[in-house]
Amino acid sequence: MITEPIRRCAGCGRKTGKSELIRIVRLPSKQVVFDPRLEHQGRSLYFCPRMKCFETLMRRGAPDKLMKSTLPREVRDAVISYLSCTESAS
């Protein structure tokens, strides 16, 4: 039986399957991108698809600590837009 990798939300700390979380990735080129479909490889941080978790991880400075990179404004705006759409659809 193959099990899904477990990851921890950088916001609330909940451990769950990787497919239940979304992530931000620092690519080998040092570019930081929002990766909701888990397509890219690189240093990343995972978080629950909830605005509260994203706000918490930003307040804690998680991108700087976990990815060793600051989060560009366009990535932050893309995450907020994505979360706004998914939360309003629920």
N, C-alpha and C positions, 0 to 999 in steps of 0.2 A: 504494500500500500504506500503510495506516494503522498506525502503531506505537503501542504503549502507552507512556504517560509513564514515565520512569525516576525512581525515588526512592532515597534512601540511608537505610539503617537507622540510627537514632540510637544504637543500641547497639553493633553490630559494624562498621558502616561499609560493609557490602555494598551494592552498587548492583544493583537489580533492578526488574522491572515493578511498578507501583503495586498491582496486584491480588494480588501475592504477599505484601504487607505488611499490617499492621493499623495503626490510627492512633488518636491522641487529638487532639481538636479544641477550640480555643477559639473559641466562636461569637461573632458580632458583639455579642451581649448580654453578653460577657465570661464566660459560663458555660463550664466545661470539661467535655467529655463524651467517653466512650469510643465510638469509631465503627468497629467491626469491619467493617461493610458499606460503608464509604466513602460514606455518604449525606449528610453535613452539609457545609456550606461554612464556611470560616473558617481561621484560622491553625492549622497542625497539625504534628505530628511523626509520622513513620512508623517502624515497627520490625518486625523479623522476628517471627513468631508463636512465639517461644521464650522461656522464662522467663529464660534466661541474658542475652539481649539486653535484656529489660525491666529486669532487675536492674542491668545495666551502665549503661543510660541514666539510671536513677534515681540511681545512685551518682555519675554525672557531673553531675547537676543539669540534665539536658537540658530538662525542662519549663520551668524558670525561664528558661533561656537562649533556647530556640527558640520557645516560645509566649509568653514574657514573662508567665507566670502560674504559680502553684503548682498542684500536682496535688492535688485534694481526696481525702480518704481513701476516699470511696465510689467514686470513679473508679479509684483504685489497687486497691481490693478487687475491683471488677468485672473489671479486666484480669487480676489474679491468678487469679480464678475461671475466666475464659475460657481462659487459658493452661493451667491445670491440667486442664481438660476436654479441650482439644485435644491436649495432650501425652500424656495417658493413653489417648486413643483411637488414637494412632499406634502 
